[in-house]
């Protein structure tokens, strides 16, 4: 019975023995833990335990039984009740790409941009400053820059005169925060600690406009900082020393810089390519706040733009670093055609001055860094064996497309310093080229230049000539082009190493003029590679003239000798490889009764 106030009271015509009392219709005043009373058709109620997916606590709160593992997934599986039962961190990839799961569970792709990836999908992200997250109007000062990592490390500058400026269209039509090179700077809260000593990755998209060493970020005074310098390139200081990438370099070009330390090695990557790795041990020693746009102590204010800046409390694997770099490349339209220069001290540019090393000359001849993304991986003392066993993975793992090129100059130190045989050195070169070519790059192989260093192996030149001959004869089986600098009348001749117009006094390395000669061979090889990616074949008749192509190409002939074939009335020059560069609108014919077969390489 219910009274006028809606309260259940004892009925007048039923006995209490029937289970009805002032506590309600057959429900005990005190429920047993995790039980609920349910009535039946006879108006009798009994306590029933809560079972299945639901757990009911004595305080009345309910919770569902877990059916999977907690986490953030790009893919998930659900049961018929709508519960997540399993998840996978493999990201969906655009058409044309392939996915591969890395050790940390993140995915990487070659030839496609994983458009659903965000850096927050990786663990240990503790700072992410995104210019595109700001809502300022163009030209307005930035007093606060929200941390998009979720860690709360929002970066601020309370003094108006020291605040950088937001621009909506600064890096390839994308927003950036611009620092004036004079007084602008910002600072994060104090979040760096000993936890970063051997687990640190720093990634930024930045664009420098000035001509002196300037700093984008710094921690603990000069304990660690990142910056750029006109002639040295990307400039980082860990442990009181410096890690610098060599040119090609253009201060006006935006790029993706990745610095990491794992307690064993300091590594610098530019646009997804490892350009320097230095053995290092000990603690990085970061602490307190990160200053953005200057040293913590001042004096080196950044003169340029910052688009994104990320800090991870981890040393990212190559695969995970590539994911972030691919994200940034797609976001800021930095996915230009790329040239990687792999080699030793000659590739590095030893004894060149300014930016006059051969990679810099090549890029300048091909349109500059406005047209190309370039990375110089030359390291003094590098051998073909070391390149094969240490460098290939970094090159293969870097983001790339089928139009990207790797130029390889290798073998000199194997022969001259290590005394490696010609056959073994050649096998290293072939394997190196094949691995890189197999991963999807186009490969340009260089023949070996002459040298007469004071400590060189006595059999160097004979072995060099053997390796070069093998490269000339067989490069089509393991590379896409050959830059035959070893045949040059100066750089390829042992008797010319005392020619100080082209060689340094050590008789090993070129000087500026020598690097220009070297660059010409590589530039020509890349130009042919760009213009003529397809092969052509045909027959040269013994009578009449055959017009083979309207563009220049390199041909391989067979049948007869070189002088038996004519190009525009001029005999082909005799050479051991049986190749010739044919000018546009070349007309060919065979001499006498011979019939020749030609194959266009480019």
KAWOVEN-V41197 format. One record per residue. N is the residue number from 0. RES is the residue in one letter. SS is DSSP state (~ for helix, > for strand, _ for the rest). Layout:
BEGIN
N_RES_SS, N_RES_SS
END
This chain:
BEGIN
0_X__, 1_X_>, 2_X__, 3_X__, 4_X__, 5_X__, 6_X__, 7_X_>, 8_X__, 9_X__, 10_X__, 11_X__, 12_X__, 13_X__, 14_X__, 15_X_~, 16_X_~, 17_X_~, 18_X__, 19_X_>, 20_X_>, 21_X__, 22_X__, 23_X_>, 24_X_>, 25_X__, 26_X__, 27_X__, 28_X__, 29_X__, 30_X__, 31_X__, 32_X__, 33_X__, 34_X_>, 35_X_>, 36_X_>, 37_X_>, 38_X_>, 39_X__, 40_X__, 41_X__, 42_X__, 43_X__, 44_X_>, 45_X_>, 46_X_>, 47_X_>, 48_X_>, 49_X__, 50_X__, 51_X__, 52_X__, 53_X_>, 54_X_>, 55_X_>, 56_X__, 57_X__, 58_X__, 59_X__, 60_X__, 61_X_>, 62_X_>, 63_X_>, 64_X__, 65_X__, 66_X__, 67_X__, 68_X__, 69_X__, 70_X__, 71_X__, 72_X__, 73_X__, 74_X_>, 75_X_>, 76_X_>, 77_X_>, 78_X__, 79_X__, 80_X__, 81_X__, 82_X__, 83_X_>, 84_X_>, 85_X_>, 86_X_>, 87_X_>, 88_X__, 89_X__, 90_X__, 91_X__, 92_X__, 93_X__, 94_X__, 95_X__, 96_X__, 97_X_>, 98_X_>, 99_X_>, 100_X_>, 101_X__, 102_X__, 103_X__, 104_X__, 105_X__, 106_X_>, 107_X_>, 108_X_>, 109_X_>, 110_X__, 111_X__, 112_X__, 113_X__, 114_X__, 115_X__, 116_X__, 117_X__, 118_X_~, 119_X_~, 120_X_~, 121_X__, 122_X__, 123_X__, 124_X_>, 125_X_>, 126_X_>, 127_X_>, 128_X_>, 129_X_>, 130_X_~, 131_X_~, 132_X_~, 133_X__, 134_X__, 135_X__, 136_X__, 137_X__, 138_X__, 139_X__, 140_X_>, 141_X__, 142_X__, 143_X_>, 144_X_>, 145_X__, 146_X_>, 147_X__, 148_X__, 149_X__, 150_X__, 151_X__, 152_X__, 153_X__, 154_X_>, 155_X_>, 156_X__, 157_X__, 158_X__, 159_X_~, 160_X_~, 161_X_~, 162_X__, 163_X__, 164_X_>, 165_X_>, 166_X_>, 167_X_>, 168_X_>, 169_X_>, 170_X_>, 171_X__, 172_X__, 173_X_>, 174_X_>, 175_X_>, 176_X_>, 177_X_>, 178_X_>, 179_X_>, 180_X__, 181_X__, 182_X__, 183_X__, 184_X__, 185_X_>, 186_X_>, 187_X__, 188_X__, 189_X__, 190_X__, 191_X_>, 192_X__, 193_X_~, 194_X_~, 195_X_~, 196_X__, 197_X__, 198_X__, 199_X_>, 200_X_>, 201_X_>, 202_X_>, 203_X_>, 204_X_>, 205_X_>, 206_X_>, 207_X_>, 208_X__, 209_X__, 210_X__, 211_X__, 212_X__, 213_X_>, 214_X_>, 215_X_>, 216_X_>, 217_X_>, 218_X_>, 219_X__, 220_X__, 221_X__, 222_X__, 223_X_>, 224_X_>, 225_X_>, 226_X_>, 227_X_>, 228_X_>, 229_X__, 230_X__, 231_X__, 232_X_>, 233_X_>, 234_X_>, 235_X_>, 236_X_>, 237_X_>, 238_X__, 239_X__, 240_X__, 241_X__, 242_X_>, 243_X_>, 244_X__, 245_X__, 246_X__, 247_X__, 248_X__, 249_X__, 250_X__, 251_X__, 252_X__, 253_X__, 254_X_>, 255_X_>, 256_X_>, 257_X_>, 258_X_>, 259_X_>, 260_X_>, 261_X__, 262_X__, 263_X__, 264_X_>, 265_X_>, 266_X_>, 267_X_>, 268_X_>, 269_X_>, 270_X__, 271_X__, 272_X_>, 273_X_>, 274_X_>, 275_X_>, 276_X_>, 277_X_>, 278_X_>, 279_X__, 280_X__, 281_X__, 282_X__, 283_X__, 284_X__, 285_X__, 286_X__, 287_X_>, 288_X__, 289_X_>, 290_X_>, 291_X_>, 292_X__, 293_X__, 294_X__, 295_X__, 296_X__, 297_X__, 298_X__, 299_X__, 300_X_>, 301_X__, 302_X_>, 303_X_>, 304_X_>, 305_X_>, 306_X_>, 307_X_>, 308_X_>, 309_X_>, 310_X_>, 311_X_>, 312_X__, 313_X__, 314_X__, 315_X__, 316_X__, 317_X_~, 318_X_~, 319_X_~, 320_X_~, 321_X_~, 322_X_~, 323_X_~, 324_X_~, 325_X_~, 326_X_~, 327_X_~, 328_X_~, 329_X_~, 330_X_~, 331_X__, 332_X__, 333_X__, 334_X__, 335_X__, 336_X__, 337_X_>, 338_X_>, 339_X_>, 340_X_>, 341_X_>, 342_X__, 343_X__, 344_X_~, 345_X_~, 346_X_~, 347_X_~, 348_X__, 349_X__, 350_X__, 351_X__, 352_X__, 353_X__, 354_X__, 355_X__, 356_X__, 357_X_~, 358_X_~, 359_X_~, 360_X_~, 361_X_~, 362_X_~, 363_X_~, 364_X_~, 365_X__, 366_X__, 367_X__, 368_X__, 369_X__, 370_X__, 371_X__, 372_X_>, 373_X_>, 374_X_>, 375_X_>, 376_X__, 377_X__, 378_X__, 379_X__, 380_X__, 381_X__, 382_X__, 383_X_~, 384_X_~, 385_X_~, 386_X_~, 387_X_~, 388_X_~, 389_X_~, 390_X_~, 391_X_~, 392_X_~, 393_X_~, 394_X_~, 395_X_~, 396_X_~, 397_X__, 398_X__, 399_X__, 400_X__, 401_X__, 402_X__, 403_X__, 404_X_>, 405_X_>, 406_X_>, 407_X_>, 408_X__, 409_X__, 410_X__, 411_X_~, 412_X_~, 413_X_~, 414_X_~, 415_X_~, 416_X__, 417_X__, 418_X__, 419_X__, 420_X__, 421_X_~, 422_X_~, 423_X_~, 424_X_~, 425_X_~, 426_X_~, 427_X_~, 428_X_~, 429_X_~, 430_X_~, 431_X_~, 432_X_~, 433_X_~, 434_X_~, 435_X_~, 436_X_~, 437_X_~, 438_X__, 439_X__, 440_X__, 441_X_>, 442_X_>, 443_X_>, 444_X_>, 445_X_>, 446_X__, 447_X__, 448_X__, 449_X__, 450_X__, 451_X__, 452_X__, 453_X__, 454_X__, 455_X__, 456_X__, 457_X__, 458_X__, 459_X_~, 460_X_~, 461_X_~, 462_X_~, 463_X_~, 464_X_~, 465_X_~, 466_X_~, 467_X_~, 468_X_~, 469_X_~, 470_X_~, 471_X_~, 472_X_~, 473_X_~, 474_X_~, 475_X_~, 476_X_~, 477_X__, 478_X__, 479_X__, 480_X_>, 481_X_>, 482_X_>, 483_X__, 484_X_~, 485_X_~, 486_X_~, 487_X__, 488_X__, 489_X__, 490_X__, 491_X__, 492_X__, 493_X_~, 494_X_~, 495_X_~, 496_X__, 497_X__, 498_X__, 499_X__, 500_X__, 501_X__, 502_X_>, 503_X__, 504_X__, 505_X__, 506_X__, 507_X__, 508_X__, 509_X_>, 510_X__, 511_X_~, 512_X_~, 513_X_~, 514_X_~, 515_X_~, 516_X_~, 517_X_~, 518_X_~, 519_X_~, 520_X_~, 521_X_~, 522_X_~, 523_X_~, 524_X_~, 525_X_~, 526_X_~, 527_X_~, 528_X_~, 529_X_~, 530_X_~, 531_X__, 532_X__, 533_X__, 534_X__, 535_X_>, 536_X_>, 537_X_>, 538_X_>, 539_X_>, 540_X__, 541_X__, 542_X__, 543_X__, 544_X__, 545_X_>, 546_X_>, 547_X_>, 548_X_>, 549_X__, 550_X__, 551_X__, 552_X_>, 553_X_>, 554_X_>, 555_X_>, 556_X_>, 557_X_>, 558_X__, 559_X__, 560_X__, 561_X_~, 562_X_~, 563_X_~, 564_X_>, 565_X_>, 566_X_>, 567_X__, 568_X__, 569_X_>, 570_X_>, 571_X__, 572_X__, 573_X__, 574_X__, 575_X__, 576_X__, 577_X__, 578_X_>, 579_X_>, 580_X_>, 581_X_>, 582_X__, 583_X__, 584_X__, 585_X_>, 586_X_>, 587_X_>, 588_X_>, 589_X_>, 590_X__, 591_X__, 592_X__, 593_X__, 594_X__, 595_X_>, 596_X_>, 597_X_>, 598_X_>, 599_X_>, 600_X__, 601_X__
END
